[in-house]
Amino acid sequence: MPITVTLDRVMAARKVKSKDLAAAIGITEANLSLLKQGKVKGIRFETLEAICRHLDCAPGDLLQITD
């Protein structure tokens, strides 16, 4: 079961720019871009928590299992 990253949708809904989110959570824009595209093999819980806090969402809003 593949997991789809929906971070871009959540960011768009909250009108948050990649540059602002990357700066707020302490990662590079390049790494954030890779995460948004789902081109990463994993994510640290610390990073996921920081994203969720900044976007006021839950991990389930950012990650979905697809068939």
Z-matrix of the N, CA and C atoms (Angstrom, degrees):
N
C 1 1.445
C 2 1.527 1 110.26
N 3 1.291 2 117.21 1 112.28
C 4 1.463 3 119.05 2 177.53
C 5 1.530 4 112.12 3 -74.06
N 6 1.309 5 114.37 4 150.73
C 7 1.458 6 121.10 5 177.05
C 8 1.517 7 108.30 6 -107.30
N 9 1.317 8 116.29 7 130.11
C 10 1.458 9 122.47 8 179.48
C 11 1.519 10 109.04 9 -102.24
N 12 1.327 11 116.04 10 133.98
C 13 1.456 12 121.73 11 177.71
C 14 1.525 13 107.91 12 -91.87
N 15 1.325 14 115.98 13 123.03
C 16 1.471 15 121.31 14 -178.66
C 17 1.529 16 111.36 15 -110.18
N 18 1.315 17 116.23 16 24.87
C 19 1.459 18 121.58 17 -178.76
C 20 1.523 19 111.82 18 -57.54
N 21 1.323 20 117.01 19 -39.79
C 22 1.469 21 119.73 20 -179.01
C 23 1.519 22 112.03 21 -61.85
N 24 1.324 23 117.31 22 -37.47
C 25 1.467 24 121.05 23 179.13
C 26 1.534 25 111.30 24 -67.62
N 27 1.329 26 115.50 25 -42.58
C 28 1.461 27 120.01 26 -179.57
C 29 1.527 28 109.83 27 -65.97
N 30 1.324 29 116.43 28 -41.64
C 31 1.466 30 119.93 29 178.02
C 32 1.526 31 110.95 30 -62.55
N 33 1.318 32 117.10 31 -42.75
C 34 1.467 33 121.00 32 179.85
C 35 1.527 34 110.73 33 -63.78
N 36 1.327 35 116.46 34 -42.19
C 37 1.465 36 120.40 35 -179.76
C 38 1.526 37 111.76 36 -63.04
N 39 1.330 38 115.79 37 -31.90
C 40 1.464 39 119.85 38 -178.77
C 41 1.529 40 112.28 39 -98.74
N 42 1.319 41 115.80 40 2.70
C 43 1.472 42 123.01 41 178.83
C 44 1.523 43 111.97 42 55.19
N 45 1.337 44 115.33 43 47.60
C 46 1.461 45 122.22 44 177.97
C 47 1.526 46 108.24 45 -106.81
N 48 1.320 47 116.87 46 129.96
C 49 1.457 48 122.13 47 179.41
C 50 1.519 49 110.25 48 -84.70
N 51 1.320 50 115.90 49 149.33
C 52 1.467 51 121.36 50 179.28
C 53 1.519 52 111.53 51 -55.56
N 54 1.313 53 115.77 52 -43.47
C 55 1.464 54 120.98 53 -178.99
C 56 1.527 55 110.92 54 -58.47
N 57 1.316 56 116.71 55 -44.29
C 58 1.458 57 121.41 56 -178.97
C 59 1.527 58 112.11 57 -68.26
N 60 1.328 59 116.33 58 -42.40
C 61 1.468 60 119.93 59 179.85
C 62 1.520 61 110.59 60 -66.26
N 63 1.312 62 117.44 61 -44.84
C 64 1.466 63 121.19 62 179.73
C 65 1.524 64 110.66 63 -58.26
N 66 1.322 65 116.71 64 -45.04
C 67 1.465 66 120.59 65 179.57
C 68 1.527 67 111.47 66 -65.18
N 69 1.316 68 116.29 67 -39.13
C 70 1.473 69 120.64 68 -177.23
C 71 1.523 70 112.40 69 -68.18
N 72 1.335 71 117.21 70 -34.62
C 73 1.465 72 119.28 71 -175.62
C 74 1.524 73 113.02 72 -101.57
N 75 1.334 74 116.67 73 -5.30
C 76 1.454 75 120.01 74 173.86
C 77 1.515 76 116.24 75 81.65
N 78 1.337 77 117.73 76 34.17
C 79 1.461 78 120.31 77 172.93
C 80 1.529 79 108.04 78 -126.12
N 81 1.315 80 115.64 79 166.00
C 82 1.461 81 119.03 80 -179.63
C 83 1.522 82 110.21 81 -76.88
N 84 1.319 83 114.83 82 156.98
C 85 1.465 84 119.22 83 176.65
C 86 1.524 85 110.76 84 -63.13
N 87 1.335 86 116.57 85 -33.76
C 88 1.467 87 120.66 86 178.80
C 89 1.522 88 110.86 87 -63.30
N 90 1.327 89 117.06 88 -44.32
C 91 1.468 90 120.05 89 178.89
C 92 1.520 91 111.33 90 -67.77
N 93 1.317 92 116.70 91 -37.08
C 94 1.463 93 120.12 92 176.94
C 95 1.525 94 109.94 93 -64.05
N 96 1.312 95 117.11 94 -40.51
C 97 1.456 96 121.84 95 178.59
C 98 1.530 97 110.98 96 -61.46
N 99 1.322 98 116.63 97 -44.34
C 100 1.469 99 120.66 98 177.57
C 101 1.522 100 110.93 99 -61.56
N 102 1.315 101 116.46 100 -40.18
C 103 1.464 102 121.23 101 178.50
C 104 1.523 103 110.53 102 -64.37
N 105 1.334 104 116.89 103 -45.66
C 106 1.468 105 121.12 104 179.72
C 107 1.524 106 111.49 105 -60.47
N 108 1.317 107 117.36 106 -34.16
C 109 1.461 108 122.12 107 -178.83
C 110 1.529 109 112.34 108 -83.01
N 111 1.324 110 117.24 109 -6.92
C 112 1.459 111 120.34 110 -178.97
C 113 1.516 112 113.04 111 74.56
N 114 1.333 113 116.89 112 23.17
C 115 1.460 114 121.07 113 -177.38
C 116 1.528 115 112.70 114 -97.29
N 117 1.311 116 116.55 115 27.05
C 118 1.459 117 121.00 116 177.94
C 119 1.522 118 108.49 117 -116.01
N 120 1.315 119 116.18 118 154.45
C 121 1.461 120 120.24 119 -179.97
C 122 1.519 121 111.95 120 -92.12
N 123 1.322 122 116.04 121 -13.20
C 124 1.455 123 119.60 122 -179.80
C 125 1.510 124 110.83 123 -168.62
N 126 1.315 125 114.59 124 170.14
C 127 1.470 126 121.03 125 177.65
C 128 1.521 127 107.56 126 -142.75
N 129 1.310 128 115.50 127 137.83
C 130 1.460 129 119.77 128 177.83
C 131 1.527 130 109.12 129 -70.12
N 132 1.314 131 116.04 130 143.24
C 133 1.458 132 120.07 131 177.09
C 134 1.527 133 110.49 132 -59.91
N 135 1.312 134 116.80 133 -35.03
C 136 1.462 135 121.54 134 178.87
C 137 1.536 136 110.72 135 -60.76
N 138 1.323 137 116.16 136 -42.87
C 139 1.463 138 120.85 137 179.21
C 140 1.523 139 110.22 138 -69.10
N 141 1.315 140 117.29 139 -44.06
C 142 1.463 141 121.75 140 178.87
C 143 1.528 142 110.38 141 -60.49
N 144 1.318 143 116.38 142 -42.26
C 145 1.467 144 120.37 143 178.64
C 146 1.528 145 110.99 144 -63.25
N 147 1.328 146 116.96 145 -42.66
C 148 1.468 147 120.71 146 -179.90
C 149 1.524 148 111.13 147 -63.63
N 150 1.324 149 116.67 148 -41.09
C 151 1.470 150 120.78 149 177.76
C 152 1.522 151 109.88 150 -62.59
N 153 1.323 152 116.36 151 -47.16
C 154 1.461 153 120.90 152 -178.58
C 155 1.533 154 111.41 153 -62.96
N 156 1.310 155 116.79 154 -39.71
C 157 1.468 156 119.65 155 178.62
C 158 1.525 157 110.79 156 -64.29
N 159 1.331 158 116.13 157 -45.19
C 160 1.464 159 119.84 158 -177.36
C 161 1.534 160 111.85 159 -67.61
N 162 1.333 161 116.22 160 -37.95
C 163 1.465 162 120.27 161 -178.05
C 164 1.522 163 112.89 162 -92.01
N 165 1.329 164 117.25 163 -2.42
C 166 1.462 165 122.52 164 -178.24
C 167 1.526 166 111.05 165 52.96
N 168 1.326 167 114.48 166 58.14
C 169 1.463 168 120.24 167 -179.99
C 170 1.527 169 109.18 168 -142.43
N 171 1.317 170 116.19 169 -179.22
C 172 1.460 171 122.82 170 177.85
C 173 1.531 172 109.17 171 -111.20
N 174 1.337 173 118.05 172 158.51
C 175 1.466 174 120.10 173 179.10
C 176 1.528 175 113.20 174 -54.01
N 177 1.316 176 116.80 175 -33.49
C 178 1.463 177 120.86 176 179.31
C 179 1.524 178 113.18 177 -66.68
N 180 1.322 179 116.78 178 -18.71
C 181 1.466 180 120.30 179 176.05
C 182 1.523 181 110.94 180 -77.30
N 183 1.340 182 116.22 181 -22.12
C 184 1.458 183 121.47 182 -175.38
C 185 1.525 184 114.13 183 -101.17
N 186 1.320 185 116.59 184 -22.79
C 187 1.461 186 122.36 185 -175.87
C 188 1.522 187 110.09 186 -127.71
N 189 1.328 188 116.32 187 128.91
C 190 1.462 189 120.19 188 179.19
C 191 1.520 190 110.23 189 -132.30
N 192 1.319 191 115.68 190 141.27
C 193 1.459 192 120.68 191 175.58
C 194 1.523 193 107.91 192 -84.09
N 195 1.322 194 115.88 193 129.56
C 196 1.466 195 120.62 194 178.82
C 197 1.513 196 109.36 195 -114.00
N 198 1.310 197 115.39 196 152.70
C 199 1.477 198 120.32 197 -178.93
C 200 1.500 199 111.09 198 -88.89
